[in-house]
Amino acid sequence: MIGAIKLISGTAHPELAEAISKCLGADLCRTTVVRFSNENMLVQIDENVREADVFVIQPSCPPVSDGIVELLITIDALKHASAGRITAVLPYFPYVRSDKKDRPRISITARLMADLLQTAGADRVLTMHLHSPQVQGFFRIPTDQLEAAPILCDYLRESRDLSNYVLVAGDVGEAKDVEHYAARLNLPIAIVDKPRSGDDERTRAVNLIG
């Protein structure tokens, strides 16, 4: 049997954790995070979590690498504190766009992140809208991918007249995701042909399809 629910906030986005805490009517578990002068980190769980159902809330916010290490240390601390089940809550999953080997001698880093979470001791992962469907298959532990489409579509229907609207996919890869919204809203789709030539954030739109 899994015990009481415990919520733990990482330092990446405490405001989000507070909002979740208020929504659920559950207090956040007390923790201590110490960053030493040599940039090592210590995470201590300041409450008894034995056999508890623990949710660690740590989205991928800058500095991303620090947040990942803090999350892994927190999960490991919970594991050694005999938590009953540990769920990593990552609304934006780190390195989610690095999901394939599309050039020589690179890491499929999204898969590495999945392996690290399992190795640290996570029992489940809760995330939102992964960059591509195959990322969910990288996990060897149960992973729930939530979608915001129903909430967003309800808001759009209630807030404006959609009779003269078109849904635009920012690139070809996003076309399948836009289809979910188009089906719910009964709207046409256009797709931007936007090739990317390097690792910077600059792209160039060359065609509009639709």
Secondary structure, 3 states (H helix, E strand, C coil): CCCCEEEEECCCCHHHHHHHHHHHCCCECCEEEEECCCCCEEEEECCCCECCEEEEECCCCCCHHHHHHHHHHHHHHHHHCCECEEEEEECCCCCCCCCCCCCCCCCCHHHHHHHHHHHHCCCEEEEECCCCHHHHHHCCCCEEEECCHHHHHHHHHHHCCCCCCCEEECCHHHHHHHHHHHHHHCCCEEEEECCCCCCCCCCCCCEEEC
